[in-house]
Amino acid sequence: MTTKPWITLVPLRAGSKGLPGKNTRDLAGKPLFRHAVDQGRAAGASRVFVSTDIPTILSASEDPDFKTVPRPSELAGDTVPMDAVLRHFLAQDFKGAGTMVLLQATSPLRQPDHIRDAVEVFMRGSFDLVMSVTETASSILKYGTAAPEGFFVPVSDPAYCFSNRQDLPKVYRPNGAVYVFDADWLRSTGSLTTNNIGMYEMDADSSHDIDTAADFDLAERLLAARRSD
């Protein structure tokens, strides 16, 4: 286990079309965003920051578990990319160097070990970015996009379009739970986009993401089942 310090950023915004107020809605006894904060602390983050425009969080008394970072309104819209939020944070609120972990509040079933293990993958490798993933259906390799004049463009090897399902390689999707990268690397590139990505695999239940009320209810059930084991 690495002893090098690393920080965590939990980004929150007030607006949510799928489930209004979801980031502060109670889940298993505490606001949704506190799961990410507590997981970051339990995993060993040297500091946890919360970037937000949510008035109730900004106006609350100072919390010893995290430092609140006010997010300007122009970075709080639903079309603002995460890259812009990260650039603002690293330019205005954290000017230090070192490893940084981005934890989305909408992945409350991730566990501290997942975070620690992803950090380990990053620190012992030579990746620009390590992100958590979960296995998904390989049949996507048979898909394609439409090009002008009716051309079908395979998303991968054209041979996969005609392969038996059981012969297709495993496919993984980003689950949005954990992203690990170097702060100075992000400052220099301005973006998480890179071809040099390491992956950390998580199980499907731990990868559960919340966007709707149904997602929230399922998260409650999954957490309850985990506690009863």
Legacy VTK file of the C-alpha trace (Angstrom):
# vtk DataFile Version 3.0
C-alpha trace
ASCII
DATASET POLYDATA
POINTS 229 float
0.000 0.000 0.000
1.377 3.382 -0.998
2.136 6.008 1.609
2.275 8.912 -0.845
-0.398 11.511 -0.017
-3.301 12.143 -2.355
-6.364 14.366 -2.321
-10.002 13.809 -3.232
-12.442 16.102 -5.030
-16.202 15.493 -4.821
-18.043 17.673 -7.389
-21.663 18.610 -6.633
-24.099 20.920 -8.341
-27.549 22.025 -7.284
-29.325 21.308 -10.552
-30.385 17.783 -11.501
-32.984 17.040 -14.152
-33.268 13.321 -13.440
-33.742 13.689 -9.675
-33.880 17.237 -8.260
-31.839 17.698 -5.081
-30.318 14.229 -5.344
-26.859 15.197 -4.041
-28.247 16.216 -0.648
-31.094 13.699 -0.518
-30.871 11.228 2.365
-29.526 7.797 1.458
-29.196 5.188 4.203
-29.073 7.779 6.960
-26.969 10.558 5.444
-26.942 12.896 2.435
-25.873 11.240 -0.791
-22.712 13.329 -1.148
-21.500 12.341 2.336
-21.010 8.782 1.139
-18.320 10.008 -1.276
-16.743 12.240 1.383
-16.647 9.435 3.946
-15.333 6.927 1.410
-12.518 9.280 0.419
-11.524 9.819 4.034
-11.743 6.104 4.859
-9.596 5.282 1.834
-6.833 7.540 3.141
-7.143 10.870 1.330
-4.984 13.539 2.942
-7.675 16.135 2.180
-11.216 15.992 0.794
-12.647 18.935 -1.153
-16.268 19.469 -2.167
-16.790 21.740 -5.176
-20.382 22.962 -5.150
-22.964 25.673 -5.755
-25.481 24.136 -3.327
-26.491 26.883 -0.853
-27.153 24.577 2.114
-23.654 23.136 1.879
-21.987 26.488 1.293
-23.787 28.103 4.240
-23.210 25.251 6.686
-20.671 25.517 9.468
-17.166 24.368 8.577
-17.036 20.569 8.476
-13.802 18.952 9.700
-14.219 16.124 7.193
-13.995 18.244 4.048
-13.251 21.712 2.708
-16.030 23.388 0.748
-15.014 25.052 -2.519
-17.600 27.483 -3.973
-18.300 26.775 -7.631
-19.184 29.776 -9.831
-22.573 29.681 -11.527
-21.034 29.486 -15.004
-19.540 26.126 -14.031
-22.716 24.712 -12.488
-24.878 24.125 -15.551
-25.855 20.673 -16.763
-23.839 21.075 -19.975
-20.572 22.085 -18.286
-17.912 19.381 -18.795
-16.033 17.977 -15.798
-12.759 19.152 -17.348
-13.799 22.774 -16.796
-14.662 22.119 -13.139
-11.304 20.425 -12.594
-9.375 23.235 -14.283
-11.082 25.812 -12.065
-10.390 23.827 -8.917
-6.717 23.336 -9.745
-6.223 26.957 -10.743
-8.140 28.635 -7.925
-8.520 26.305 -4.945
-5.727 23.735 -5.023
-2.403 24.826 -6.455
-0.379 21.940 -5.065
1.083 18.934 -6.842
0.486 15.213 -6.474
-2.142 12.554 -7.071
-5.796 13.533 -7.225
-8.889 11.318 -7.017
-12.235 12.411 -8.461
-15.216 10.792 -6.726
-18.706 11.309 -8.131
-21.378 11.570 -5.445
-23.718 9.482 -7.612
-21.693 6.283 -7.001
-22.482 5.614 -3.327
-21.887 1.846 -3.437
-18.205 2.188 -4.209
-16.118 1.201 -1.162
-12.866 2.594 0.320
-10.943 -0.460 -0.914
-11.972 0.338 -4.477
-10.492 3.808 -4.134
-7.294 2.592 -2.485
-6.794 -0.115 -5.089
-7.343 2.302 -7.994
-4.800 4.693 -6.465
-2.361 1.782 -6.205
-2.843 0.946 -9.895
-2.093 4.563 -10.780
0.951 4.945 -8.546
2.698 1.758 -9.617
1.953 2.172 -13.309
2.769 4.707 -15.998
-0.778 5.752 -16.861
-1.980 9.318 -17.377
-5.302 8.313 -15.845
-6.769 5.320 -14.026
-10.542 4.953 -14.056
-12.917 2.412 -12.590
-14.855 0.200 -14.983
-17.353 -2.639 -14.921
-17.874 -5.439 -17.410
-20.680 -4.943 -19.904
-22.212 -6.818 -22.837
-19.693 -7.710 -25.537
-22.401 -7.422 -28.163
-21.596 -3.719 -28.499
-18.601 -4.831 -30.598
-21.091 -5.788 -33.295
-22.394 -2.215 -33.469
-21.449 0.622 -35.767
-22.159 4.223 -36.667
-23.768 5.658 -39.786
-21.574 7.510 -42.251
-22.692 9.564 -45.263
-24.242 7.748 -48.210
-25.448 4.892 -46.020
-22.095 3.436 -44.990
-21.945 1.339 -41.820
-18.781 2.010 -39.809
-18.005 -0.684 -37.195
-17.096 0.582 -33.741
-14.221 -1.911 -33.639
-12.856 -4.789 -35.744
-15.293 -5.440 -38.630
-14.846 -9.185 -38.030
-16.691 -8.830 -34.724
-19.887 -7.995 -36.628
-19.986 -11.597 -37.801
-18.557 -13.370 -34.722
-20.530 -15.570 -32.362
-21.342 -13.764 -29.130
-19.344 -16.216 -27.022
-16.245 -15.587 -29.159
-16.200 -11.837 -28.571
-13.617 -10.408 -26.137
-14.718 -8.937 -22.824
-15.850 -5.313 -22.897
-15.751 -2.822 -20.041
-17.486 0.511 -19.569
-16.427 3.439 -17.370
-18.690 3.377 -14.308
-17.976 6.935 -13.120
-16.998 5.897 -9.586
-13.246 6.598 -9.403
-10.806 8.622 -11.517
-7.149 8.956 -10.502
-4.652 11.322 -12.143
-1.820 13.728 -11.443
-2.785 17.321 -10.690
0.033 18.833 -12.769
-0.802 16.525 -15.686
-4.379 17.834 -15.711
-3.132 21.419 -15.487
-0.874 20.868 -18.493
-3.408 19.023 -20.657
-6.578 20.748 -19.470
-8.526 17.548 -20.035
-8.983 13.975 -18.838
-8.898 12.822 -22.457
-5.913 10.557 -23.146
-5.022 7.326 -24.916
-2.981 6.196 -21.900
-5.665 4.950 -19.499
-5.345 2.252 -16.858
-8.444 0.501 -15.571
-9.629 -0.785 -12.229
-12.505 -3.267 -12.435
-15.448 -3.093 -10.022
-18.432 -5.415 -9.677
-21.788 -4.386 -11.109
-23.554 -3.655 -7.789
-20.721 -1.465 -6.516
-20.793 0.361 -9.851
-24.454 1.370 -9.456
-24.951 5.011 -10.479
-27.802 7.285 -9.388
-29.635 9.511 -11.853
-33.336 8.862 -11.210
-35.630 8.112 -8.274
-35.633 4.441 -9.304
-31.825 4.420 -9.179
-31.984 5.937 -5.694
-34.419 3.286 -4.479
-32.236 0.514 -5.866
-29.195 1.987 -4.119
-31.111 1.869 -0.833
-31.899 -1.809 -1.382
-28.344 -2.688 -2.374
-26.933 -0.929 0.691
-29.433 -2.694 2.938
-28.517 -6.070 1.442
-24.815 -5.345 1.892
-25.337 -4.523 5.587
-27.304 -7.697 6.198
-24.568 -9.960 4.786
LINES 1 230
229 0 1 2 3 4 5 6 7 8 9 10 11 12 13 14 15 16 17 18 19 20 21 22 23 24 25 26 27 28 29 30 31 32 33 34 35 36 37 38 39 40 41 42 43 44 45 46 47 48 49 50 51 52 53 54 55 56 57 58 59 60 61 62 63 64 65 66 67 68 69 70 71 72 73 74 75 76 77 78 79 80 81 82 83 84 85 86 87 88 89 90 91 92 93 94 95 96 97 98 99 100 101 102 103 104 105 106 107 108 109 110 111 112 113 114 115 116 117 118 119 120 121 122 123 124 125 126 127 128 129 130 131 132 133 134 135 136 137 138 139 140 141 142 143 144 145 146 147 148 149 150 151 152 153 154 155 156 157 158 159 160 161 162 163 164 165 166 167 168 169 170 171 172 173 174 175 176 177 178 179 180 181 182 183 184 185 186 187 188 189 190 191 192 193 194 195 196 197 198 199 200 201 202 203 204 205 206 207 208 209 210 211 212 213 214 215 216 217 218 219 220 221 222 223 224 225 226 227 228
